[in-house]
C-alpha cells in the first residue's frame, strides 16, 4: 500500500507527474476537482450539494470536501493506496485525512512537493494560456494564483515537514528527468513500486 500527496504551484507539471507516479505504483490519482465534477455529473447526493453551493457562488466547505474524499478513498481501486492532488488544503482537512488514514491502518508515506522558479512557472502558464486560447490568464492573474497557492499551502507543508514526510523535488526540466527525481527520492524514503 502506498499513500502519497503531491503539491506544487500551478504550471509546475503536477498533473503530468501525478499520473506518472500513480501509474508506477498502480494507485489512482485522486483530485478533488475530479471528485467534484464526477459527483456533479452523476448527480449523486453529494454532487447535488456541491452544485447548490457552487451555483450560489460559495466555496465548498471542508465538511463536504472531506465527505467526498472519504467516499472516494473507500472505493475499491483506492484500497491499495492513492495519490492525492489538491487535498488537503486546510489544516482541518489535514486532521480529517489523518483520521481516515488511521482507520485505514496506515499514514502517509510521503508528500511530494514540486518546487519551481516563479518566473519559469509564469512562462509555462503563459504558454499554456496561448495554446488553449485562455484570455483570462493574465500575468497578474497568474501571479495572484501563485500567491494564493503559497499562502494556502505553506501551513499544510509545515505540518507535514514537522513529520518528516515532505520530499522536495526540482520540478523544472525534462518530464522524464523530473519523474526520475521523484521516484529516486521516494525510493530513498523506502517508498518503491512493487
CORGI-V122741 format. One record per helix or strand of 3 or more residues. SS is the DSSP state (H for helix, E for strand). FROM is the first residue (numbers start at 1). LEN is the number of residues. If there is no record, write none. Layout:
ss=SS from=FROM len=LEN
ss=SS from=FROM len=LEN
This chain:
ss=E from=2 len=7
ss=H from=14 len=12
ss=E from=28 len=4
ss=H from=32 len=10
ss=H from=45 len=11
ss=H from=62 len=12
ss=H from=76 len=3
ss=E from=81 len=5
ss=H from=91 len=14
ss=E from=110 len=6
ss=H from=118 len=15
ss=H from=139 len=24
ss=E from=166 len=5
ss=H from=175 len=14
